[in-house]
Amino acid sequence: MLRFLVRRSLGAIVILLIISMVTFALFFAIPADPARLSCGKVCTPENLALIRHSMNLDKPVPEQYWDWLTSIFVGRDYAAGHCSAPCFGYSFDKQEMITGTLLDRFPTTLSLTIGSAIIFIIFGVGTGMLAALKQGKAIDKIASSASLLASSMQIYVAGPLALWALCYSTDWLSLPNYVPFTKDPLGWAGGLLVPWIVLSLIWTANYTRMTRSSMVEQLTEDYVRTARAKGMSGRSVFLRFAWRGAMGTIVTVFGIDLGVLLGGAIITEVTFNLHGLGRLAIDSYSQSDLSMLVGVTMVASFLIVVFNIVVDAAYAMIDPRIRLA
């Protein structure tokens, strides 16, 4: 198992290096004047000269990339002060270190991800298992139809409808607002409940259909039929064999989805005016804050790659044959 994780970790490092090269090329090497894209909407000749010097744009591109990459691990000095590792640069538009802004916005995205993931994995997988168990019956048809309808909805449509139905017209729930969990746990849950419901509604539908199809496929496998022929109860066959066989697909998709959500649920955060990583990416783009946008991109890529490693480890625990791959 240790050798398996080492191989996957080394592969992840290579992938992150490739991502960093592509990201640097897209944001710094290809644009004609990356300094102008980094100083925000209001630029003066003095600011442009300072940014070009701070970003080492007067050096060759390979040297620029090396300075930018090493600054993530060892830090870097700017005119505004020292940026400690991990240093993702300095936002000349906001006049602050990017790492601090990322750390300030990440708890909102993390809270949105955790709450919605708990809801959609419980209800999505549970409903999918029930539909597979009652295959062809009324509950299966209702669950399949409801999941198809819910998966066709979009957050920018379901979000305003949920706000109108649950907040504005009835006052059943409070308007979306992030409160730190350590400060007020009830306020934290209450302020994110509506986004959790809307986000989990769509994802629950996807997991319902995926779980049902995986369970139905596993129930037709030879080893399941053999277990039934040996006299095992239907419950044991369903939970011990079919469910374990279907877990691989569910765990794989769940890990990738978590990485994507932690990288920034852009549409959800914009719809509910939550200031997380997704909203930060949109604001950075609209304000021409290139350095901040690069920082968000690298953090999102890192989280996706890390959760892919977690998925590989979980999959190897479920199916030991994977460790030999």
LINMO-V940055 format. One line per field, one symbol per residue. ss: DSSP state (@ for helix, = for strand, . for the rest). phi: phi as a letter, one per 30 degrees, with the letter a starting at -180 (. if undefined). psi: psi as a letter, one per 40 degrees, with the letter a starting at -180 (. if undefined). A space follows every 50 residues. Layout:
ss: ???
phi: ???
psi: ???
This chain:
ss: .@@@@@@@@@@@@@@@@@@@@@@@@@@@@....@@@@@......@@@@@@ @@@@......@@@@@@@@@@@@@@.===..===......==....==@@@ @@@@@@@@@@@@@@@@@@@@@@@@@@@@@@@@@....@@@@@@@@@@@@@ @...@@@@@@@@@@@@@@................@@@@@@@@@@@@@@@@ @@@@@@@@@@@@@@@@@@@..@@@@@@@@....@@@@@@@@@@@@@@@@@ @@@@@@@@@@@@...@@@@@@.....@@@@@@@@@@...@@@@@@@@@@@ @@@@@@@@@@@@@@@@@@.@@@@@.
phi: .dddddddddddddddddddddddddccddedbddddccjdcbceddddd ddddchddcdeeddddddddddccjaccddkdcdddccjbddddhadded ddddddeddddddddddddddddddddddddddceicddddddddddddd dddcddcddddddddccdcbhdbddeacbedddaeddddddcdddedddd eddedddddddddddddddcddddddddddjdddddddddcddddddedd dedddddddddddkdddddddchcccddddddddddchcddddddddddd ddddddddddddddddddbeddddd
psi: ddddddddddddddddddddddddddddddidgdddeeeadhhidddddd ddddefeeiidddddddddddddeiihideahhiihheahhedefihddd dddddddddddddddddddddddddddddddddfheiddddddddddddd deiidedddddddddeddddfdiiihhhhhdddgddddddeedddddddd ddddddddddddddddddeeiddddddddeeiiddddddddddddedddd ddddddddddddehgddddddefhgaddddddddddefgddddddddddd ddddddddddddddddddgdddde.
